[in-house]
Amino acid sequence: MTAVSVVGAEPEAGTPVLDARLVVDLGTFRLDIALRIRAGEVVALLGPNGAGKTTALRTLAGLTPLSTGHITLGGQDLDRPDNRRWTPTERRPIGVVFQDYLLFPHLSALDNVAFGLRRHGLDRRQARQRAGEWLDRMDLAAQSRRKPRQLSGGQAQRVALARALAVNPALLLLDEPLAALDARTRLDTRAGLQHHLTEHPGATLLVTHDPLDALVLADRLVIVEDGHVVQEGDATTITARPRTDYVARLVGLNLYRGHADGHTVRIGADFSLTTAEQHAGEVFVAFPPSAVALHPHRPDGSPRNTWPATITGIQRHGDNLRIQLTGPIDVAADITPAAAAHLHLTPGQPLWPAVKAAETRAYPAATT
Protein backbone atom coordinates (compact mmCIF):
# COMPACT_ATOMS: atom_id res chain seq x y z
CA MET A 1 0.00 0.00 0.00
CA THR A 2 1.93 3.01 -1.18
CA ALA A 3 1.51 6.33 -2.87
CA VAL A 4 0.63 6.76 -6.51
CA SER A 5 3.46 9.26 -6.87
CA VAL A 6 6.61 9.81 -4.89
CA VAL A 7 7.01 13.33 -6.22
CA GLY A 8 4.48 16.14 -6.07
CA ALA A 9 3.23 19.21 -4.29
CA GLU A 10 2.59 18.77 -0.59
CA PRO A 11 -0.88 19.69 0.67
CA GLU A 12 -1.19 23.02 2.43
CA ALA A 13 -1.64 22.96 6.20
CA GLY A 14 -5.29 23.11 7.18
CA THR A 15 -6.53 21.74 3.84
CA PRO A 16 -9.06 18.89 4.19
CA VAL A 17 -7.09 16.02 2.67
CA LEU A 18 -9.53 13.24 3.55
CA ASP A 19 -13.28 13.67 3.24
CA ALA A 20 -15.03 10.34 3.73
CA ARG A 21 -18.42 8.88 4.56
CA LEU A 22 -17.82 5.22 5.27
CA VAL A 23 -20.92 3.05 5.10
CA VAL A 24 -20.19 -0.68 5.11
CA ASP A 25 -22.72 -3.48 5.66
CA LEU A 26 -21.23 -6.69 7.02
CA GLY A 27 -24.08 -9.05 7.86
CA THR A 28 -25.79 -7.71 10.98
CA PHE A 29 -23.10 -5.06 11.54
CA ARG A 30 -23.17 -1.66 9.84
CA LEU A 31 -20.35 0.88 9.92
CA ASP A 32 -21.59 4.40 9.25
CA ILE A 33 -19.12 7.15 10.11
CA ALA A 34 -17.86 10.41 8.61
CA LEU A 35 -14.17 11.29 8.71
CA ARG A 36 -12.46 14.52 7.70
CA ILE A 37 -8.73 14.98 8.25
CA ARG A 38 -6.72 18.08 7.36
CA ALA A 39 -3.18 18.24 6.04
CA GLY A 40 -0.70 17.66 8.85
CA GLU A 41 -3.43 16.52 11.24
CA VAL A 42 -3.31 13.26 13.21
CA VAL A 43 -6.72 11.83 14.09
CA ALA A 44 -7.06 8.85 16.46
CA LEU A 45 -9.94 6.44 15.93
CA LEU A 46 -10.76 4.74 19.22
CA GLY A 47 -13.42 2.32 20.33
CA PRO A 48 -14.03 -1.04 22.01
CA ASN A 49 -13.48 -4.33 20.21
CA GLY A 50 -16.04 -4.75 17.45
CA ALA A 51 -16.77 -1.03 17.19
CA GLY A 52 -15.70 -0.83 13.54
CA LYS A 53 -12.17 0.62 13.76
CA THR A 54 -10.51 -2.07 11.66
CA THR A 55 -13.36 -2.03 9.13
CA ALA A 56 -12.88 1.71 8.71
CA LEU A 57 -9.14 1.30 8.12
CA ARG A 58 -9.61 -1.57 5.66
CA THR A 59 -12.23 0.43 3.78
CA LEU A 60 -9.96 3.45 3.41
CA ALA A 61 -7.14 1.16 2.27
CA GLY A 62 -9.36 -0.40 -0.38
CA LEU A 63 -9.43 -3.85 1.23
CA THR A 64 -13.15 -3.73 2.12
CA PRO A 65 -15.62 -2.17 -0.33
CA LEU A 66 -18.02 0.62 0.55
CA SER A 67 -21.73 -0.24 0.53
CA THR A 68 -22.47 3.43 -0.01
CA GLY A 69 -20.89 6.77 0.83
CA HIS A 70 -17.60 8.06 -0.56
CA ILE A 71 -13.85 8.37 -0.01
CA THR A 72 -12.35 11.59 -1.38
CA LEU A 73 -8.62 12.13 -0.96
CA GLY A 74 -6.90 15.32 -2.06
CA GLY A 75 -10.02 16.36 -3.93
CA GLN A 76 -10.15 13.12 -5.96
CA ASP A 77 -12.77 10.41 -5.49
CA LEU A 78 -11.23 7.05 -4.65
CA ASP A 79 -14.54 5.31 -3.92
CA ARG A 80 -18.06 6.41 -4.75
CA PRO A 81 -20.34 3.40 -5.28
CA ASP A 82 -23.24 5.53 -6.52
CA ASN A 83 -21.06 6.56 -9.49
CA ARG A 84 -19.36 3.15 -9.76
CA ARG A 85 -16.07 4.79 -8.89
CA TRP A 86 -13.47 2.41 -7.46
CA THR A 87 -9.70 2.80 -7.11
CA PRO A 88 -7.67 -0.40 -6.66
CA THR A 89 -5.69 -0.73 -3.45
CA GLU A 90 -2.28 -0.45 -5.12
CA ARG A 91 -3.21 2.81 -6.88
CA ARG A 92 -4.35 4.69 -3.77
CA PRO A 93 -2.01 7.44 -2.46
CA ILE A 94 -2.09 5.78 0.95
CA GLY A 95 0.57 4.31 3.23
CA VAL A 96 -0.27 1.71 5.88
CA VAL A 97 1.60 0.50 8.95
CA PHE A 98 -0.10 -2.68 10.15
CA GLN A 99 -0.03 -3.96 13.72
CA ASP A 100 2.36 -6.80 12.81
CA TYR A 101 4.23 -4.57 10.30
CA LEU A 102 4.10 -7.15 7.42
CA LEU A 103 7.74 -6.67 6.43
CA PHE A 104 9.00 -8.97 3.69
CA PRO A 105 11.02 -11.58 5.62
CA HIS A 106 13.43 -12.31 2.73
CA LEU A 107 14.36 -8.65 2.15
CA SER A 108 16.74 -6.46 4.12
CA ALA A 109 15.48 -3.38 5.94
CA LEU A 110 16.83 -1.27 3.06
CA ASP A 111 15.05 -3.30 0.38
CA ASN A 112 11.82 -3.37 2.40
CA VAL A 113 11.76 0.42 2.34
CA ALA A 114 12.85 0.52 -1.32
CA PHE A 115 10.09 -1.89 -2.40
CA GLY A 116 7.32 0.71 -2.66
CA LEU A 117 9.63 3.20 -4.34
CA ARG A 118 10.55 0.64 -7.02
CA ARG A 119 6.87 -0.09 -7.65
CA HIS A 120 6.27 3.57 -8.40
CA GLY A 121 8.89 4.12 -11.02
CA LEU A 122 12.25 4.66 -9.37
CA ASP A 123 15.09 2.50 -10.58
CA ARG A 124 16.95 0.25 -8.17
CA ARG A 125 19.75 2.71 -7.44
CA GLN A 126 17.40 5.66 -6.82
CA ALA A 127 15.04 3.57 -4.69
CA ARG A 128 17.82 2.21 -2.51
CA GLN A 129 19.35 5.68 -2.14
CA ARG A 130 16.07 7.16 -0.98
CA ALA A 131 15.38 4.16 1.26
CA GLY A 132 18.78 4.68 2.86
CA GLU A 133 17.92 8.31 3.55
CA TRP A 134 14.71 7.25 5.28
CA LEU A 135 16.46 4.62 7.38
CA ASP A 136 18.96 7.29 8.41
CA ARG A 137 16.06 9.56 9.45
CA MET A 138 14.76 6.68 11.56
CA ASP A 139 18.21 6.12 13.16
CA LEU A 140 18.38 2.73 11.44
CA ALA A 141 21.32 3.19 9.07
CA ALA A 142 23.33 0.56 10.96
CA GLN A 143 20.50 -1.98 10.51
CA SER A 144 19.99 -1.43 6.77
CA ARG A 145 21.32 -4.87 5.76
CA ARG A 146 19.46 -6.81 8.44
CA LYS A 147 16.44 -9.01 7.72
CA PRO A 148 13.25 -8.46 9.76
CA ARG A 149 14.00 -11.45 12.02
CA GLN A 150 17.24 -9.74 13.05
CA LEU A 151 15.47 -6.54 14.13
CA SER A 152 13.95 -5.69 17.49
CA GLY A 153 10.25 -4.90 17.66
CA GLY A 154 10.90 -1.17 17.81
CA GLN A 155 13.30 -1.34 14.85
CA ALA A 156 10.81 -3.33 12.77
CA GLN A 157 8.12 -0.76 13.54
CA ARG A 158 10.38 2.05 12.32
CA VAL A 159 11.24 0.16 9.13
CA ALA A 160 7.51 -0.29 8.44
CA LEU A 161 6.93 3.41 9.10
CA ALA A 162 9.81 4.38 6.80
CA ARG A 163 8.39 2.15 4.07
CA ALA A 164 4.99 3.83 4.36
CA LEU A 165 6.33 7.41 4.50
CA ALA A 166 9.01 7.07 1.82
CA VAL A 167 6.44 7.31 -0.97
CA ASN A 168 4.98 10.57 0.39
CA PRO A 169 1.41 9.30 0.98
CA ALA A 170 -1.48 11.74 1.06
CA LEU A 171 -3.00 9.58 3.83
CA LEU A 172 -1.09 7.51 6.38
CA LEU A 173 -3.00 4.73 8.16
CA LEU A 174 -1.58 3.35 11.41
CA ASP A 175 -3.20 0.14 12.71
CA GLU A 176 -2.29 -0.28 16.40
CA PRO A 177 1.35 0.54 15.50
CA LEU A 178 2.66 0.14 19.07
CA ALA A 179 0.55 -2.79 20.27
CA ALA A 180 3.20 -5.47 19.65
CA LEU A 181 5.89 -3.71 21.70
CA ASP A 182 6.85 -4.21 25.35
CA ALA A 183 6.30 -1.34 27.76
CA ARG A 184 9.83 0.12 27.62
CA THR A 185 10.16 -0.17 23.85
CA ARG A 186 6.68 1.28 23.45
CA LEU A 187 7.63 4.39 25.42
CA ASP A 188 10.71 5.09 23.30
CA THR A 189 9.01 4.22 20.01
CA ARG A 190 5.99 6.38 20.80
CA ALA A 191 8.25 9.39 21.24
CA GLY A 192 9.94 8.72 17.90
CA LEU A 193 6.62 8.15 16.17
CA GLN A 194 5.32 11.46 17.49
CA HIS A 195 8.31 13.23 15.93
CA HIS A 196 7.83 11.61 12.52
CA LEU A 197 4.07 12.24 12.48
CA THR A 198 4.69 15.91 13.24
CA GLU A 199 6.86 16.12 10.13
CA HIS A 200 4.41 14.25 7.86
CA PRO A 201 2.67 16.81 5.60
CA GLY A 202 -0.30 14.59 4.74
CA ALA A 203 -3.23 13.35 6.83
CA THR A 204 -2.82 10.57 9.40
CA LEU A 205 -5.41 8.21 10.87
CA LEU A 206 -4.29 6.28 13.95
CA VAL A 207 -6.43 3.28 14.88
CA THR A 208 -5.85 2.32 18.51
CA HIS A 209 -7.48 1.05 21.68
CA ASP A 210 -4.83 2.67 23.89
CA PRO A 211 -5.88 6.08 25.26
CA LEU A 212 -2.28 7.08 26.02
CA ASP A 213 -1.21 6.50 22.41
CA ALA A 214 -4.16 8.60 21.26
CA LEU A 215 -3.59 11.42 23.75
CA VAL A 216 0.14 11.66 22.98
CA LEU A 217 0.04 11.23 19.21
CA ALA A 218 -3.28 12.68 18.00
CA ASP A 219 -4.56 16.20 17.49
CA ARG A 220 -8.16 15.03 17.57
CA LEU A 221 -10.00 11.94 18.81
CA VAL A 222 -12.94 10.20 17.14
CA ILE A 223 -14.71 7.63 19.33
CA VAL A 224 -16.75 4.90 17.64
CA GLU A 225 -19.12 2.40 19.22
CA ASP A 226 -21.32 -0.10 17.39
CA GLY A 227 -20.30 1.36 14.03
CA HIS A 228 -21.18 4.97 14.83
CA VAL A 229 -19.30 8.05 16.06
CA VAL A 230 -20.39 8.75 19.64
CA GLN A 231 -17.99 11.60 20.41
CA GLU A 232 -15.19 13.55 18.76
CA GLY A 233 -13.00 16.50 19.61
CA ASP A 234 -9.66 17.36 21.10
CA ALA A 235 -8.37 15.48 24.13
CA THR A 236 -9.26 18.28 26.55
CA THR A 237 -12.89 18.36 25.47
CA ILE A 238 -13.36 14.60 25.54
CA THR A 239 -11.62 14.01 28.86
CA ALA A 240 -13.58 16.83 30.48
CA ARG A 241 -17.00 15.75 29.19
CA PRO A 242 -17.29 12.05 28.31
CA ARG A 243 -20.65 11.08 26.83
CA THR A 244 -20.67 7.26 27.05
CA ASP A 245 -19.56 4.66 29.58
CA TYR A 246 -16.78 3.55 27.25
CA VAL A 247 -15.37 7.07 26.96
CA ALA A 248 -15.67 7.56 30.72
CA ARG A 249 -13.69 4.37 31.36
CA LEU A 250 -11.20 5.45 28.72
CA VAL A 251 -10.45 8.68 30.57
CA GLY A 252 -10.87 7.17 34.05
CA LEU A 253 -14.12 8.70 35.30
CA ASN A 254 -17.33 7.50 36.89
CA LEU A 255 -20.19 8.66 34.64
CA TYR A 256 -23.97 8.76 35.15
CA ARG A 257 -26.89 10.18 33.22
CA GLY A 258 -29.85 11.66 35.04
CA HIS A 259 -32.40 14.46 35.27
CA ALA A 260 -31.26 17.68 36.95
CA ASP A 261 -33.35 20.08 39.00
CA GLY A 262 -31.00 22.72 40.37
CA HIS A 263 -28.17 21.07 42.30
CA THR A 264 -29.96 17.69 42.45
CA VAL A 265 -29.59 15.07 39.73
CA ARG A 266 -31.95 12.10 39.91
CA ILE A 267 -30.41 8.88 38.60
CA GLY A 268 -32.97 6.14 38.24
CA ALA A 269 -36.08 6.00 40.37
CA ASP A 270 -34.66 6.09 43.89
CA PHE A 271 -31.23 7.71 43.83
CA SER A 272 -29.91 11.23 43.41
CA LEU A 273 -26.59 13.07 43.54
CA THR A 274 -25.94 16.62 44.67
CA THR A 275 -23.72 18.56 42.28
CA ALA A 276 -21.81 21.81 42.49
CA GLU A 277 -23.39 23.21 39.29
CA GLN A 278 -27.06 23.93 38.76
CA HIS A 279 -28.83 22.51 35.71
CA ALA A 280 -32.29 21.68 34.45
CA GLY A 281 -33.09 18.66 32.31
CA GLU A 282 -30.99 15.72 31.13
CA VAL A 283 -27.35 15.88 32.26
CA PHE A 284 -24.26 13.77 32.75
CA VAL A 285 -22.54 13.68 36.14
CA ALA A 286 -18.87 12.67 36.26
CA PHE A 287 -16.25 12.35 38.99
CA PRO A 288 -12.90 10.54 39.28
CA PRO A 289 -12.44 7.38 41.36
CA SER A 290 -10.01 9.35 43.53
CA ALA A 291 -12.92 11.55 44.66
CA VAL A 292 -14.71 8.59 46.26
CA ALA A 293 -14.08 8.12 49.99
CA LEU A 294 -14.96 4.77 51.58
CA HIS A 295 -16.35 4.33 55.12
CA PRO A 296 -17.15 1.13 57.05
CA HIS A 297 -20.31 2.76 58.42
CA ARG A 298 -22.48 5.67 57.37
CA PRO A 299 -20.39 8.67 58.43
CA ASP A 300 -21.82 11.24 60.82
CA GLY A 301 -21.99 14.72 59.35
CA SER A 302 -21.14 13.18 56.00
CA PRO A 303 -21.27 14.85 52.59
CA ARG A 304 -24.73 14.73 51.08
CA ASN A 305 -23.59 12.20 48.48
CA THR A 306 -23.30 8.97 50.44
CA TRP A 307 -24.98 5.61 49.95
CA PRO A 308 -24.71 1.92 50.90
CA ALA A 309 -22.71 -0.30 48.54
CA THR A 310 -21.04 -3.71 48.28
CA ILE A 311 -17.54 -4.50 47.02
CA THR A 312 -17.58 -6.52 43.78
CA GLY A 313 -13.88 -6.36 42.92
CA ILE A 314 -10.43 -5.17 44.01
CA GLN A 315 -7.63 -4.57 41.47
CA ARG A 316 -4.22 -2.98 41.53
CA HIS A 317 -4.31 0.40 39.74
CA GLY A 318 -0.92 2.09 39.57
CA ASP A 319 0.24 2.76 43.13
CA ASN A 320 -3.33 2.46 44.45
CA LEU A 321 -6.10 -0.09 44.57
CA ARG A 322 -9.25 0.32 42.50
CA ILE A 323 -12.34 -0.82 44.36
CA GLN A 324 -15.43 -1.70 42.31
CA LEU A 325 -18.72 -1.31 44.17
CA THR A 326 -22.37 -1.95 43.37
CA GLY A 327 -25.44 -0.41 44.95
CA PRO A 328 -27.92 2.23 43.80
CA ILE A 329 -25.17 3.09 41.30
CA ASP A 330 -22.03 1.19 40.31
CA VAL A 331 -18.91 3.14 41.19
CA ALA A 332 -15.12 2.81 41.15
CA ALA A 333 -13.02 4.17 44.02
CA ASP A 334 -9.23 4.54 44.21
CA ILE A 335 -7.62 4.22 47.62
CA THR A 336 -4.13 3.59 48.93
CA PRO A 337 -3.04 0.08 49.99
CA ALA A 338 -2.70 1.39 53.55
CA ALA A 339 -6.30 2.60 53.57
CA ALA A 340 -7.45 -0.72 52.11
CA ALA A 341 -5.60 -2.61 54.84
CA HIS A 342 -7.16 -0.39 57.50
CA LEU A 343 -10.63 -1.15 56.16
CA HIS A 344 -9.85 -4.89 55.75
CA LEU A 345 -11.45 -4.83 52.31
CA THR A 346 -12.73 -8.06 50.75
CA PRO A 347 -15.24 -8.78 47.95
CA GLY A 348 -18.80 -8.86 49.24
CA GLN A 349 -18.04 -6.44 52.08
CA PRO A 350 -20.58 -3.63 52.66
CA LEU A 351 -19.27 -0.05 52.67
CA TRP A 352 -20.48 3.53 52.43
CA PRO A 353 -19.00 5.50 49.53
CA ALA A 354 -19.11 9.30 49.79
CA VAL A 355 -18.42 12.02 47.21
CA LYS A 356 -18.39 15.76 47.89
CA ALA A 357 -20.59 17.81 45.60
CA ALA A 358 -17.57 19.99 44.79
CA GLU A 359 -15.80 16.94 43.34
CA THR A 360 -18.55 16.28 40.78
CA ARG A 361 -18.88 17.75 37.31
CA ALA A 362 -22.32 18.09 35.70
CA TYR A 363 -23.00 19.07 32.09
CA PRO A 364 -25.93 18.86 29.65
CA ALA A 365 -26.51 15.48 28.02
CA ALA A 366 -27.79 17.05 24.79
CA THR A 367 -25.04 17.74 22.26
CA THR A 368 -24.62 21.32 21.12
Disulfide bonds with the S-S distance in Angstrom:
none
